[in-house]
Amino acid sequence: WAVDKIAHFGEYAILGAVAVAALTRGRNARSPRALAPAVGIAIVLAAVYGASDEFHQKFVRGRDPGLGDWSADVAGGIAGAAGAVIVLRRTRDQEARPEQRP
């Protein structure tokens, strides 16, 4: 049971992070104005895709949909989107600092 939830979480964390990266590419990706909508869209994408995946499992022999799986999907999407924001902000902060050479 736990391995299944961890797998769902991890897969959707990747989805959330990649979605934020894709939605901010080519824009001022590190600005809060670009990040906020990207994070919202990434979370909705994870939730909707997770729901569609769980619905699909109704029709697959040996599988059944579960609210716990969907919850792990959404939590993973949130964590992945948040992780992408942290990485993008850190790279912004590093680029904003002048280089210090000895």
Stockholm file with secondary structure:
# STOCKHOLM 1.0

chainA/1-102         WAVDKIAHFGEYAILGAVAVAALTRGRNARSPRALAPAVGIAIVLAAVYGASDEFHQKFVRGRDPGLGDWSADVAGGIAGAAGAVIVLRRTRDQEARPEQRP
#=GR chainA/1-102 SS CHHHHHHHHHHHHHHHHHHHHHHHTTSCTTSHHHHHHHHHHHHHHHHHHHHHHHHHGGGSTTCCCCHHHHHHHHHHHHHHHHHHHHHHHHHHHHHHSCCCCC
#=GC SS_cons         CHHHHHHHHHHHHHHHHHHHHHHHTTSCTTSHHHHHHHHHHHHHHHHHHHHHHHHHGGGSTTCCCCHHHHHHHHHHHHHHHHHHHHHHHHHHHHHHSCCCCC
//
